[in-house]
Amino acid sequence: MGLRTRRAVASVGIVAFLTFYVWLVIAVGAHLPDHPLVTLLFYGVAGTAWGVPLLPLLSWAEGKPMWRRPGE
């Protein structure tokens, strides 16, 4: 698969993932206790954690292995 095709597939995958992720965060956030610290912590973690699941997809889109084993 070419680099342009990989990037196009990854772009669609990112938009689909983020659509689901935002929906999930909003749904879970609606059930949190009404306390400012809980809200801050939840949305702070949720706002930064979305990138972690996308790292393998972005690595694949660029055609590079995510982790290299020693000696490779």
Phi and psi in degrees as a GROMACS rama.xvg file:
@    title "Ramachandran Plot"
@    xaxis  label "Phi"
@    yaxis  label "Psi"
@TYPE xy
-74.8234  165.618  GLY-2
-64.5555  -40.3544  LEU-3
-64.7374  -39.1233  ARG-4
-67.7062  -43.1344  THR-5
-59.0755  -44.0751  ARG-6
-65.6229  -38.0436  ARG-7
-65.8209  -43.746  ALA-8
-63.7277  -42.113  VAL-9
-64.1506  -37.905  ALA-10
-62.1803  -44.1103  SER-11
-65.4178  -41.0085  VAL-12
-63.6725  -39.3344  GLY-13
-65.7044  -45.3263  ILE-14
-62.9552  -42.2657  VAL-15
-64.7812  -44.8506  ALA-16
-62.7057  -46.7875  PHE-17
-66.1346  -33.1845  LEU-18
-61.5664  -48.3143  THR-19
-65.3192  -42.1592  PHE-20
-64.0592  -44.8253  TYR-21
-63.3028  -43.139  VAL-22
-59.5632  -43.3927  TRP-23
-64.8962  -43.8226  LEU-24
-63.7475  -41.3639  VAL-25
-65.2603  -42.2741  ILE-26
-64.7287  -43.1601  ALA-27
-70.723  -40.0729  VAL-28
-62.1799  -27.5862  GLY-29
-69.4216  -20.7685  ALA-30
-100.132  5.99554  HIS-31
-77.7679  154.346  LEU-32
-62.1918  148.602  PRO-33
-83.366  70.8163  ASP-34
-131.278  131.438  HIS-35
-58.1989  -36.9665  PRO-36
-69.182  -40.2916  LEU-37
-63.3873  -44.6166  VAL-38
-62.4785  -44.6656  THR-39
-61.4722  -46.8727  LEU-40
-64.4516  -45.4862  LEU-41
-61.8001  -52.3219  PHE-42
-72.0932  -26.3392  TYR-43
-66.1424  -45.5274  GLY-44
-68.8931  -45.0328  VAL-45
-64.4058  -32.459  ALA-46
-73.25  -20.9373  GLY-47
-105.292  -22.2393  THR-48
-77.3849  -14.6121  ALA-49
-65.3486  -24.2199  TRP-50
-76.6141  -26.7832  GLY-51
-61.7361  -47.3145  VAL-52
-67.9593  -17.6824  PRO-53
-86.37  -12.7023  LEU-54
-57.7482  -46.1246  LEU-55
-63.5046  -36.3266  PRO-56
-66.105  -43.1887  LEU-57
-66.7648  -37.593  LEU-58
-64.7497  -42.4468  SER-59
-64.3338  -39.8727  TRP-60
-63.4083  -30.8681  ALA-61
-86.8978  -6.25305  GLU-62
78.0196  20.4101  GLY-63
-114.026  143.907  LYS-64
-70.0467  143.157  PRO-65
-66.2522  -48.9877  MET-66
-127.834  137.536  TRP-67
-104.97  139.016  ARG-68
-81.304  148.713  ARG-69
-59.5859  134.804  PRO-70
93.1957  -0.170963  GLY-71
